[in-house]
């Protein structure tokens, strides 16, 4: 078998899981319930947020918060301050794709 397969959990509860961490990239799967958020942090690679359920409220650096819904892909540049929230009744579910792998970004910073 040439291909590798990965699975992710389906849930209606808050969840953060890492699905892939290989030489090429990192993929995380996140579910946020109403009025929950991720800790404010800085992107450690080029980040793509793929929203598959609900609405994401995101503030980058010191900009005004923007709202994106399922079907949107949001690209966040390296070293950007991120504040991701779910202020809506529906669950927010999204994938975080980091490319290249943040380990490689750290090597380039040195």
N, C-alpha and C positions, 0 to 999 in steps of 0.2 A: 504494500500500500504506500503510495507516494504522499498522499495528502495527510494532514493532521486535522483532527476535528477538536473543537472546543465547545463547551456548553455553558450556559448561564442559567441562573435560577429565575423562576417566575414567582413573584410575591406581591402582596398588597401592603407590605411593611417596609419601613426604611431599611435600605440595604446598600452596602458598598462592597463590591467584589472585584478582584483582579482576575481577568480571564486569560490574558496573554502577556507574557514578559519574555520576549526573545531578543535576538540580536537586532531585529529590524524595528520593533515598535512595542508599545504597551497598550493594551486595551482594558479599560475598566467598565463595569456595568454598575449603574447607580439608580436607585429608586428613592425619591424623597416624598414623604407624606406632607399634607398641608402644614404650613408654618414651620417647616424644617429647612435646614440649609447645610451646606458644606462649610467647614472652617474657611475663613478668608485666607488665601494663600497666593503665591506667585506661580505662574505656569513654569514648569521645569523642562519644557520642550515646545515644539509647535503642537498645538492642541486643537483637535476637532471634536466638537460636542454634537453628537447626532441624537436629536430628540425624537423619541418614538411614541411617547405618551405624555399628555398634559402640556403645561406651559411653564417655561423657565423664565425667571426674572434674574437677570445678570447685570452686574455693574463691573466695569473694567477700569482699572486705575481710578481716577477721580471723576469719571464720566457719569452722566445720569443713567440710571438703570433702564434697561431695555427688556422687552418681553418677546420671547420666541416660543412657538408652539410646535407640536409634532409635525414632522416632515421637514423641519429646518435643520441645517448643519451650520454651526457657528464656529468660525476659525479664530482662535486666540493666539496671538504671537507669543514667542518665548519671552519670559521675564515680565509678564503682564500680571498685575494684581487682579485677582478674580474673587467675586462675591456672588455665589450662586444660591438662589432661594426658590422655594415653592410656596407662594402666597395664595394659591388657588385650591379649591376643593378637590379637584381631580389629582390623582397621583402624577408625579413627574418621573418619567423613566427616560434615561438617556445612556448612551455609550460615550466614553472618553477615549479618543485615539490619540496617542502621543507618538510622533515620528519626527526625528529618529528617537530611539529609546533614550530616556533621560540620562542614562549612564554615559552615553556618547556625548551628550550636550555638556556634561560635567568635564569630560576629557578635553573638549574644545575650549572651555573657559580657562583652563590652566595654561 
